[in-house]
Amino acid sequence: MNGNSTSLRALVDKWLAPTRSIPAHITQTGRFGSNGVRYVCLEGQVSARPLSIVFFRHGSGTWDVFPPPPPLAAMGTRLFAA
């Protein structure tokens, strides 16, 4: 991970601020897309209202509330026989 890494725990603490009396719960996990991007959906309470947030794991190992960008198309340099 890079120096600006953000752990999932730090994001959950920032966005949901769970406590023993009001914990955050994982409601769904999985992968999506052709890249198999990991995601985790957590639910907690903020201002006495339920809140669900989906966190996405980026290629650098960090987590964020937005999905990573799709991979860019690249041209190969292989030569093909005629």
Backbone hydrogen bonds, N-H to C=O, Kabsch-Sander energy under -0.5 kcal/mol:
donor,donor_aa,acceptor,acceptor_aa,energy
5,S,2,N,-1.3
11,L,7,S,-1.8
12,V,8,L,-2.5
13,D,9,R,-2.5
14,K,10,A,-2.1
15,W,11,L,-2.9
16,L,12,V,-2.5
17,A,12,V,-1.1
19,T,22,I,-1.8
25,H,43,E,-3.0
27,T,25,H,-0.5
27,T,41,C,-2.9
28,Q,41,C,-1.4
30,G,39,Y,-1.7
32,F,37,V,-1.6
36,G,33,G,-1.0
37,V,32,F,-1.7
39,Y,30,G,-2.3
40,V,55,F,-2.2
41,C,28,Q,-3.4
42,L,40,V,-0.5
42,L,53,I,-2.7
43,E,25,H,-2.9
44,G,51,L,-2.6
46,V,49,R,-2.7
49,R,46,V,-1.3
51,L,44,G,-2.8
53,I,42,L,-2.5
55,F,40,V,-3.0
55,F,53,I,-0.5
56,F,64,D,-3.4
57,R,38,R,-2.2
58,H,62,T,-3.4
61,G,58,H,-2.2
63,W,6,T,-1.6
64,D,56,F,-2.1
